[in-house]
């Protein structure tokens, strides 16, 4: 019984470590893209990375917490994306966010 518990614990920890790496990689990728497209300075790039990393971690948490309840998951994810939009807009300004939306539409 102890072996099974230890095995389950290790599996959970391994999954968490893997998802964190994925979140960091995804945050880095989108931050680099935004930095290039919007010509962000170092301070803006750092702030955008932190915002994106927090977003991806929140999304992972919501998806795992509400896996059995798709309606609640959808509502919670919408809240995360709305917060993301507000944080990015306050950090980068309306003009850069407009440029980003234009770029993403292409």
C-alpha positions in Angstrom: 0.0 0.0 0.0 2.9 2.4 0.8 4.4 1.8 -2.6 1.2 2.7 -4.3 0.9 5.9 -2.3 4.5 6.9 -3.0 4.0 6.1 -6.7 0.9 8.3 -6.9 2.7 11.1 -5.1 5.6 10.9 -7.6 3.2 10.9 -10.5 1.4 14.0 -9.2 4.7 15.8 -8.6 6.1 14.9 -12.0 2.9 16.2 -13.7 3.2 19.5 -11.8 6.8 20.0 -12.8 6.1 19.2 -16.4 3.2 21.6 -16.6 5.3 24.4 -15.0 7.9 23.9 -17.7 5.3 24.1 -20.4 3.8 27.2 -18.8 7.2 28.9 -18.7 7.9 27.9 -22.3 4.6 29.1 -23.5 5.0 32.4 -21.6 8.4 32.9 -23.0 7.3 32.2 -26.6 4.4 34.6 -26.5 6.4 37.3 -24.7 9.1 37.0 -27.3 6.6 37.3 -30.1 4.9 40.4 -28.4 8.3 42.0 -27.8 9.3 41.6 -31.4 6.0 42.8 -32.9 5.4 45.7 -30.5 9.1 46.7 -30.0 8.8 46.4 -26.2 11.6 47.6 -23.9 13.2 45.3 -21.3 10.9 46.5 -18.5 7.7 45.9 -20.6 9.0 42.5 -21.8 9.7 41.4 -18.2 6.2 42.6 -17.0 4.5 40.9 -20.0 6.4 37.6 -19.2 5.2 37.7 -15.6 1.6 38.4 -16.7 1.7 35.6 -19.3 3.2 33.1 -16.9 0.6 33.8 -14.3 -2.1 33.4 -16.9 -0.9 30.0 -18.0 -0.6 28.8 -14.4 -4.1 30.0 -13.7 -5.4 28.3 -16.8 -3.8 25.0 -15.8 -5.3 25.3 -12.4 -8.8 26.1 -13.7 -8.6 23.2 -16.2 -7.6 20.7 -13.6 -10.0 22.0 -11.0 -13.1 22.1 -13.2 -12.4 19.2 -15.5 -15.7 17.6 -14.7 -17.7 20.8 -15.0 -17.3 22.3 -18.5 -19.7 25.2 -17.9 -17.9 26.4 -14.8 -14.5 25.8 -16.5 -15.6 28.0 -19.4 -16.7 30.8 -17.1 -13.6 30.7 -15.0 -11.3 30.7 -18.1 -13.2 33.7 -19.4 -12.4 35.5 -16.2 -8.7 34.7 -16.5 -8.6 36.0 -20.1 -10.5 39.2 -19.1 -7.9 39.8 -16.4 -5.1 39.1 -18.9 -6.5 41.7 -21.3 -6.9 44.3 -18.6 -3.4 43.7 -17.2 -1.8 43.9 -20.6 -3.7 47.0 -21.6 -2.6 48.8 -18.4 1.0 47.7 -18.9 1.3 48.4 -22.7 -1.4 50.9 -23.3 -4.3 50.9 -25.8 -2.2 51.6 -28.9 0.1 48.7 -28.5 -2.8 46.4 -27.6 -4.6 47.6 -30.8 -1.4 46.8 -32.8 -1.2 43.4 -31.1 -4.8 42.5 -32.0 -4.2 43.6 -35.6 -1.1 41.4 -35.8 -3.0 38.4 -34.3 -5.8 38.8 -36.9 -3.3 38.4 -39.7 
